[in-house]
């Protein structure tokens, strides 16, 4: 696997992990009536690569699943990242081929 793919996969994994953890943290805060994480933070992280982790965290923690506007933005970010990764695969070839 070339360096570009290693960096891309590493970035997606780390930002996804951050998104997943942030969803769990916000859910805990929501239950405890603490200070919440602004949605803008989730949206920014999703656009930076954390969309996959945010989606997984939303599902696992059952957090913000009924808020259509939130899920819509996160799904759009996920689609953008899938397209970006597909384009990277087109340019560099598949990482495990």
Residue pairs with C-beta under 8 A, 6 or more apart in sequence:
1 95
1 96
2 92
2 95
4 88
4 92
5 88
5 92
5 95
8 85
8 88
9 95
11 49
12 49
12 52
12 81
12 85
15 45
15 48
15 49
15 50
15 53
16 49
16 50
16 51
16 52
16 53
16 54
16 56
17 53
18 45
18 50
18 53
19 42
19 45
19 46
19 50
19 51
19 52
19 53
19 54
19 56
19 57
20 53
20 54
20 56
20 57
20 60
21 53
21 57
22 37
22 41
22 42
22 45
22 50
22 54
22 57
23 42
23 53
23 54
23 57
23 58
23 60
23 61
23 63
23 64
24 57
24 60
24 61
24 63
25 37
26 36
26 37
26 42
26 63
27 61
27 62
27 63
28 34
29 35
29 36
29 37
30 36
30 63
39 70
42 54
42 70
42 74
43 73
43 74
43 77
45 54
46 54
46 73
46 74
46 77
46 78
47 77
47 80
49 81
51 74
51 77
51 78
51 80
51 81
52 78
52 81
54 74
55 74
55 75
55 78
57 63
58 64
58 65
58 71
58 74
59 65
64 70
64 71
65 71
89 95
